[in-house]
Amino acid sequence: MNTTLAEERFVLGLDVGTQSLRAALFDLQGRSVAFGVAPIDTTFPRPAWAEQDPAQWWSAARAAVQKALAQASAAPEQVAAIGLDCTACTVLACDLAGNPLRPALLWMDQRSFREAETISATGDPVLRHVSGRVSPEWMLPKALWLKNHEPETYRRAGRIVECTDWMMYRLTGQWTLSLNHVAVKWNYARPDGGWPLALMTAVGLGDLPGKWPDRIVPLGKGVARLDAAAALDLGLDAGTPVAQGGIDAYLGMLGLGATSAGDVAVIVGSSTCHLAQSRAGVFGSGAAGCYPDATVEGLYTIEAGQTATGSILDWYRRHFAGREQAEAERRGVHVYQVLDEEAALIPAGAEGLIVRDDWQGNRSPYKNPQARGAIVGLSLAHGPGHVFRALYEATACGTRHILADAATHGLSVERIFIGGGGARSALWLQIHADVLKQPVHLTCESESCALGSAMTAAVAAGAYRDFDDAARAMVAIEKTVEPNPANAGVYDELFGHYVELYKRLNSG
């Protein structure tokens, strides 16, 4: 391409994560040009509760977009289109003008576990798509919790939607729903007729569809445009195309290029999400579900996940890594580099430490929101490096358990791609390869969610025909991490202890 920087066109991916919002500018070959980042705060009013202020999502978007434009010295007219990804099941009640009535219930919030049990107990046929049980993280349980525990908020709500829906409204001035979100987290299934109206009526949510927008738009599609107020706020041009947004991990799957049968995308962030595409449904496993039309219309996306992975590391950093933080500041490096160096000195298996990574419950394969984490086997010989390595190993064991469970129900795993913030740690990547006993592929762009959002923007701008076309042009493999055979036996034994520990902790 012989254009100068001033003439070049970019696509903008907005990645609304748990701890920050990232605004990423990419060129049409998938090369990152600039990143702007702004923090997002989470409050934890009670154990297993988690909330965020929606106003902060927008202020973070404003700050991050302006940082990215300044970093790239890019003019607003150079942004050809905008893509969006957000956390899934971050539910908020607001009025028709988008004004929040209370803090949003963050995706990891588990308060509606009793409501989830009530919904699951109906045995409605649509529940086959979610292995028979809904998660308390999802839309229907959270909406039912609001109706049961905050009836006045529920009554006043003109909209009960997700972060993605609210952000799309702020960007475009139009209310829509994302087919990606509703197929995955709202029990919407086209093969079964769409909305599960009988199920909702049975649990007292017959009025809930009246609080939802009417239009459902497939991921990356639509004809939405940036409205004038949002353009002024963000420093962009009004009328810029805005592709329909979706779930961060699903956009991450696109950003990893994991779209063929047998490909698994492992998105490692605050949580870890496992995604695979299939022409046929894979039912009966402990996966979160098997969702029709969730990513590409006509295909099923199989999803499983771990509620807390990177957030456990952040928990450790905040509470126990003061010495490492001071060392990082002295050396001018990130604290995780120091923590990784300490953990890398510890042999595989962390000299007998076994960790269960159920800090916020178990999403897959047990679907037990009341499970809790544990560190077992501590002795006076263990130090911080042992504990941090054991946390890494536990999260990798969780992924192994999920894939092994799905394999017993027909999922064939051919290639594993890893992305998300966790892909920055070479040690964590190697531990995943060793525990899984399979190569893991790392793409050139570690911010796969932001790249996936940018890919939807590129399609919306007309640069590419569809996601496959965009992936061929914009996704490249940087390296493949091969498993170390010397660690296979150690990790086979550790995995057995990891599974057994769950049974012992949850047998009562």
C-alpha positions in Angstrom: 0.0 0.0 0.0 1.5 3.3 -1.1 -0.6 5.6 1.0 0.9 7.9 3.6 -0.2 7.7 7.2 -2.4 10.8 6.7 -4.2 9.0 3.9 -4.5 5.6 5.5 -7.8 4.3 6.7 -8.2 2.5 10.1 -10.8 0.5 11.9 -11.6 1.1 15.5 -12.3 -1.7 18.0 -13.8 -0.9 21.3 -13.1 -3.6 23.8 -15.1 -3.1 27.1 -13.5 -5.5 29.5 -13.9 -6.1 33.2 -11.0 -4.0 34.4 -10.5 -1.5 31.5 -11.9 -0.3 28.2 -9.4 -0.5 25.3 -9.8 1.5 22.1 -7.7 -0.1 19.4 -6.9 1.3 16.0 -5.9 -1.3 13.3 -5.1 -1.0 9.7 -6.9 -3.2 7.2 -4.1 -5.8 7.3 -4.7 -6.4 11.0 -1.7 -4.5 12.3 -2.3 -2.5 15.5 -1.6 1.2 15.1 -2.6 2.6 18.5 -4.2 1.6 21.8 -5.9 3.8 24.3 -6.8 2.3 27.7 -9.0 3.7 30.5 -9.7 1.8 33.8 -13.1 0.5 34.9 -13.9 0.0 38.6 -15.8 -2.9 40.1 -17.4 -2.9 43.5 -18.2 -6.1 45.5 -21.1 -5.2 47.9 -21.4 -8.7 49.2 -19.6 -12.1 48.7 -20.2 -13.3 45.1 -21.8 -9.9 44.1 -20.1 -7.6 41.6 -21.3 -4.3 40.2 -20.2 -1.5 37.8 -21.3 2.0 37.1 -22.4 2.2 33.4 -21.5 5.9 33.2 -17.9 4.9 33.7 -18.1 2.7 30.6 -18.8 5.8 28.5 -16.3 8.1 30.2 -13.7 5.3 29.7 -14.7 5.1 26.0 -14.2 8.8 25.6 -10.8 8.8 27.3 -9.6 5.7 25.5 -10.6 6.7 22.0 -9.0 10.1 22.4 -5.8 8.5 23.6 -5.8 6.2 20.6 -6.4 8.9 18.1 -3.7 11.1 19.6 -1.2 8.2 19.8 -1.7 7.5 16.1 -1.9 11.1 15.1 -5.1 10.0 13.2 -7.8 12.3 12.1 -11.4 11.4 12.7 -12.1 10.9 9.0 -9.5 8.2 8.9 -11.7 5.9 11.0 -13.6 3.9 8.5 -15.8 2.0 10.9 -16.3 1.0 14.6 -16.6 -2.4 16.1 -17.6 -3.2 19.7 -17.2 -6.1 22.1 -18.3 -6.1 25.8 -18.4 -8.5 28.7 -21.3 -10.9 28.5 -24.3 -10.8 30.9 -23.4 -7.5 32.5 -27.1 -6.6 33.0 -28.4 -3.1 33.7 -31.9 -1.6 34.3 -32.4 1.8 32.7 -35.1 4.0 31.4 -35.9 4.4 27.7 -33.4 7.2 27.4 -30.6 4.9 28.7 -30.4 6.5 32.2 -29.3 3.7 34.6 -31.6 3.0 37.6 -29.0 1.2 39.6 -25.5 -0.1 39.2 -25.1 -2.9 36.6 -24.8 -6.5 37.7 -21.4 -7.5 36.3 -21.1 -10.8 34.4 -19.4 -12.5 37.3 -22.2 -11.6 39.8 -23.7 -14.8 41.2 -26.5 -13.4 43.4 -29.3 -14.9 41.3 -28.3 -18.5 41.9 -31.7 -19.4 43.4 -33.5 -17.8 40.4 -31.2 -19.9 38.1 -32.3 -23.0 40.0 -36.0 -22.0 39.6 -35.5 -21.5 35.8 -33.6 -24.7 35.4 -36.2 -26.7 37.3 -38.8 -26.0 34.6 -37.1 -28.5 32.3 -38.1 -26.4 29.3 -37.0 -28.0 26.0 -34.9 -24.9 25.1 -32.6 -25.7 28.0 -31.0 -28.5 25.9 -28.9 -25.7 24.4 -27.4 -25.0 27.9 -26.9 -28.6 29.0 -30.2 -28.4 31.0 -29.1 -25.6 33.4 -28.9 -21.9 33.2 -26.2 -19.9 34.9 -26.9 -17.2 37.5 -24.7 -15.0 35.4 -27.3 -14.9 32.5 -30.1 -12.5 31.6 -33.2 -14.4 32.8 -31.9 -15.2 36.3 -30.6 -11.7 36.8 -33.9 -10.1 35.6 -35.8 -12.4 37.9 -33.6 -11.4 40.8 -34.4 -7.8 40.1 -38.1 -8.5 40.0 -38.0 -10.5 43.2 -35.7 -8.3 45.2 -36.0 -4.8 43.7 -39.5 -4.8 42.3 -39.7 -1.0 42.1 -36.5 -0.9 39.9 -37.9 -3.7 37.8 -41.2 -1.9 37.4 -39.6 1.5 36.4 -37.2 -0.1 34.0 -38.0 0.7 30.4 -35.1 -1.4 29.4 -33.3 -4.4 31.0 -30.4 -5.0 28.7 -26.7 -5.7 28.6 -23.6 -3.6 28.4 -23.4 -4.2 24.7 -26.9 -3.0 24.1 -26.4 0.1 26.2 -23.1 1.0 24.5 -24.7 0.5 21.0 -27.5 2.9 22.1 -24.9 5.4 23.3 -23.0 5.1 20.1 -25.9 5.2 17.6 -29.0 6.5 19.4 -30.9 3.4 18.5 -31.9 0.4 20.7 -31.0 -3.0 19.2 -30.2 -6.4 20.6 -27.2 -8.5 19.6 -28.1 -11.9 18.2 -24.7 -13.0 19.6 -25.8 -12.1 23.2 -29.3 -13.3 23.1 -28.4 -16.7 21.5 -25.7 -17.3 24.1 -27.0 -15.7 27.3 -30.7 -15.1 26.9 -32.0 -18.5 25.9 -33.0 -17.3 22.5 -32.9 -20.2 19.9 -34.0 -19.8 16.4 -34.4 -23.6 15.8 -36.8 -23.7 18.7 -38.8 -20.6 17.6 -36.8 -17.8 19.1 -37.8 -16.5 22.5 -38.7 -19.1 25.1 -42.0 -17.4 26.0 -43.5 -20.4 27.8 -40.4 -20.6 30.0 -40.5 -16.9 30.9 -44.2 -17.0 31.7 -43.7 -20.1 33.9 -41.2 -18.3 36.1 -43.0 -14.9 36.2 -41.1 -13.1 33.5 -43.9 -12.9 30.9 -43.6 -9.1 30.9 -39.8 -9.1 30.4 -39.8 -9.0 26.5 -41.6 -5.7 26.8 -38.5 -4.3 28.3 -36.3 -5.4 25.5 -35.7 -3.7 22.1 -37.5 -5.3 19.2 -34.7 -5.5 16.7 -32.2 -8.4 16.9 -29.1 -7.8 14.7 -26.5 -10.5 13.9 -22.9 -10.0 15.1 -21.1 -7.5 12.9 -24.1 -6.7 10.8 -26.6 -3.8 10.7 -26.6 -0.3 9.1 -26.0 1.7 12.3 -24.1 4.9 12.2 -22.4 7.0 14.9 -24.8 9.7 16.0 -23.8 13.4 16.4 -23.7 13.4 20.2 -21.5 10.4 20.5 -19.2 11.6 17.7 -18.7 14.9 19.6 -18.0 13.0 22.8 -15.5 10.6 21.2 -13.8 13.0 18.8 -15.0 11.0 15.7 -17.1 11.8 12.6 -20.9 11.5 12.8 -22.1 8.9 10.4 -19.2 6.5 10.8 -20.5 2.9 10.4 -20.9 1.0 13.7 -21.0 -2.8 13.4 -23.4 -4.6 15.7 -21.4 -5.5 18.8 -21.2 -8.8 20.7 -19.5 -10.7 23.5 -15.8 -10.1 24.1 -14.8 -13.7 24.0 -16.7 -14.3 20.7 -15.0 -11.4 19.1 -11.8 -12.8 20.5 -12.4 -16.0 18.7 -12.7 -14.1 15.4 -9.5 -12.2 16.3 -7.7 -15.5 16.7 -8.9 -16.9 13.4 -10.3 -20.0 15.1 -13.2 -20.6 12.7 -12.6 -24.2 11.3 -14.1 -27.4 12.6 -11.9 -28.7 15.4 -10.5 -25.3 16.3 -10.8 -24.1 19.9 -10.3 -20.6 21.0 -9.2 -20.1 24.6 -9.6 -16.4 25.6 -7.7 -15.8 28.8 -8.6 -12.6 30.6 -10.3 -11.9 33.9 -12.1 -15.1 33.1 -11.3 -17.8 30.5 -13.7 -18.6 27.8 -13.5 -21.7 25.5 -15.2 -21.5 22.1 -15.5 -23.9 19.2 -17.5 -23.8 16.0 -19.6 -26.8 14.8 -22.1 -27.5 12.0 -23.9 -29.9 14.4 -24.9 -29.3 18.0 -22.8 -30.9 20.8 -25.2 -31.5 23.6 -25.1 -33.1 27.1 -21.6 -31.9 28.2 -20.9 -29.7 31.2 -20.2 -26.8 28.8 -22.1 -23.6 29.2 -24.0 -24.4 26.1 -24.3 -25.0 22.4 -25.7 -22.0 20.7 -27.2 -21.7 17.2 -26.4 -18.7 15.0 -24.3 -17.1 17.8 -21.3 -16.1 15.7 -22.0 -17.2 12.1 -25.6 -17.8 11.1 -26.1 -21.5 10.3 -23.4 -22.7 12.7 -23.4 -23.7 16.4 -20.9 -22.2 18.8 -19.9 -24.4 21.7 -18.9 -22.5 24.8 -17.5 -23.3 28.1 -15.6 -21.2 30.6 -13.9 -20.5 33.9 -15.5 -17.7 35.9 -12.2 -16.5 37.5 -8.6 -16.9 36.1 -6.9 -13.6 35.5 -9.0 -12.1 38.2 -7.5 -14.6 40.6 -4.0 -13.5 39.6 -5.1 -9.9 40.1 -6.5 -10.9 43.6 -3.1 -12.3 44.5 -1.3 -9.2 43.1 -3.5 -6.8 45.1 -3.3 -8.6 48.4 0.0 -10.5 48.5 2.5 -9.0 46.0 3.7 -5.9 47.8 7.3 -7.1 47.7 7.1 -7.9 44.0 5.4 -4.6 43.3 8.2 -2.7 45.0 10.8 -4.7 43.0 8.9 -4.0 39.8 8.9 -0.3 40.5 12.6 -0.4 41.3 13.4 -2.1 37.9 10.8 -0.2 35.9 8.9 -3.3 34.8 5.4 -4.6 35.3 4.7 -6.5 38.5 3.6 -9.6 36.6 7.0 -9.9 35.1 8.5 -10.2 38.5 5.8 -12.7 39.6 6.4 -14.8 36.5 10.2 -14.8 37.1 9.6 -16.2 40.6 7.1 -18.8 39.4 9.4 -19.9 36.6 12.0 -20.9 39.1 9.6 -23.5 40.6 9.4 -26.9 39.1 6.2 -28.2 37.4 3.7 -29.2 40.0 4.7 -26.4 42.4 6.2 -29.1 44.7 2.9 -30.5 45.8 0.6 -27.4 45.9 -2.9 -28.0 44.5 -5.3 -25.1 43.8 -8.9 -25.1 42.9 -9.7 -22.0 40.8 -13.3 -21.7 41.9 -13.0 -18.2 43.5 -16.3 -17.1 42.0 -17.9 -20.5 41.5 -17.5 -23.1 38.8 -19.0 -22.3 35.4 -17.8 -25.4 33.5 -18.0 -28.3 33.7 -19.9 -28.4 37.0 -22.0 -25.3 36.8 -21.8 -24.8 40.5 -21.9 -21.1 41.5 -21.4 -22.0 45.1 -18.1 -23.8 44.6 -15.2 -21.9 46.2 -11.4 -21.9 45.6 -8.8 -23.6 47.7 -5.0 -23.8 48.1 -4.1 -27.2 49.5 -0.7 -28.7 50.5 1.1 -25.6 51.9 4.2 -26.2 53.9 6.9 -23.9 55.3 9.1 -24.8 52.2 6.6 -23.1 49.9 7.0 -19.4 49.0 5.2 -16.8 46.8 6.6 -18.4 43.6 5.1 -21.7 44.4 1.7 -20.2 45.0 1.7 -18.1 41.9 2.8 -21.0 39.7 0.1 -23.2 41.3 -2.5 -20.6 40.4 -1.3 -20.7 36.8 -1.4 -24.5 36.8 -4.9 -24.6 38.3 -6.3 -22.4 35.6 -4.7 -24.6 32.9 -6.1 -27.7 34.6 -9.5 -26.1 34.4 -9.2 -25.8 30.7 -8.0 -29.4 30.4 -11.1 -30.6 32.4 -13.5 -28.6 30.2 -12.0 -29.9 26.9 -11.9 -33.5 28.2 -15.5 -33.3 29.2 -16.6 -31.9 25.8 -14.6 -34.6 24.0 -16.7 -37.3 25.7 -19.7 -35.7 24.0 -18.3 -35.5 20.5 -16.1 -32.4 20.3 -12.9 -33.1 18.4 -10.1 -30.7 19.3 -7.6 -30.3 16.4 -6.0 -26.9 17.1 -5.9 -24.7 20.2 -5.5 -20.9 19.9 -4.9 -18.8 22.9 -5.6 -15.0 23.1 -6.5 -12.3 25.6 -4.4 -10.6 28.2 -3.2 -13.9 29.6 -1.4 -14.6 26.3 1.2 -12.0 27.3 2.7 -14.4 29.8 5.2 -16.8 28.2 5.1 -19.0 31.4 1.3 -19.2 31.4 1.3 -20.2 27.7 3.9 -22.9 28.3 2.0 -24.3 31.3 -1.2 -24.4 29.2 0.7 -26.4 26.5 2.2 -28.7 29.0 -1.0 -29.4 30.9 -3.1 -29.8 27.8 -0.4 -31.9 26.1 -1.1 -30.1 22.8 0.6 -27.2 20.9 -1.0 -23.9 21.5 -1.0 -21.2 18.8 -0.4 -17.6 19.5 -1.4 -14.9 17.0 0.7 -11.8 16.3 -1.9 -9.6 18.0 -2.4 -10.6 21.6 -5.4 -8.3 21.9 -7.6 -10.7 20.0 -10.9 -9.3 21.3 -10.0 -5.8 20.1 -8.8 -7.2 16.8 -12.1 -9.2 16.4 -14.1 -6.0 16.9 -11.9 -4.3 14.4 -12.5 -7.2 11.9 -16.3 -6.7 12.3 -15.7 -3.0 11.6 -13.7 -3.8 8.5 -16.6 -5.9 7.2 -19.0 -3.1 8.0 -16.8 -0.7 6.1 -16.9 -3.0 3.0 -13.2 -3.8 3.1 -14.0 -7.6 3.4 -16.9 -9.8 2.4 -17.3 -11.7 5.7 -15.5 -12.8 8.8 -13.5 -15.6 7.0 -12.4 -13.1 4.4 -11.3 -10.7 7.1 -9.5 -13.4 9.1 -7.5 -14.5 6.2 -6.3 -10.9 5.7 -6.0 -9.7 9.3 -5.0 -12.6 11.5 -1.4 -14.1 11.5 0.2 -16.8 13.7 3.2 -15.5 15.6 4.4 -18.7 17.2 3.4 -22.2 18.3 4.2 -23.3 21.9 5.0 -27.0 22.0 4.3 -29.0 25.1 7.3 -30.2 27.1 7.1 -34.0 27.3 9.1 -34.1 30.5 6.2 -32.5 32.3 3.5 -34.8 31.0 3.6 -37.2 33.9 3.7 -34.5 36.5 0.7 -32.8 35.1 -1.3 -36.0 34.6 -0.9 -36.6 38.3 -1.7 -33.0 39.2 -4.8 -33.1 37.0 -6.1 -36.2 38.8 -5.6 -34.4 42.2 -7.3 -31.3 40.8 -10.4 -33.1 39.8 -10.5 -35.2 43.0 -10.1 -32.0 45.2 -13.3 -30.6 43.7 -15.2 -33.8 44.6 -13.9 -33.7 48.2 -14.6 -30.0 48.7 -18.2 -30.3 47.2 -19.3 -33.7 48.5 -21.4 -32.4 51.4 
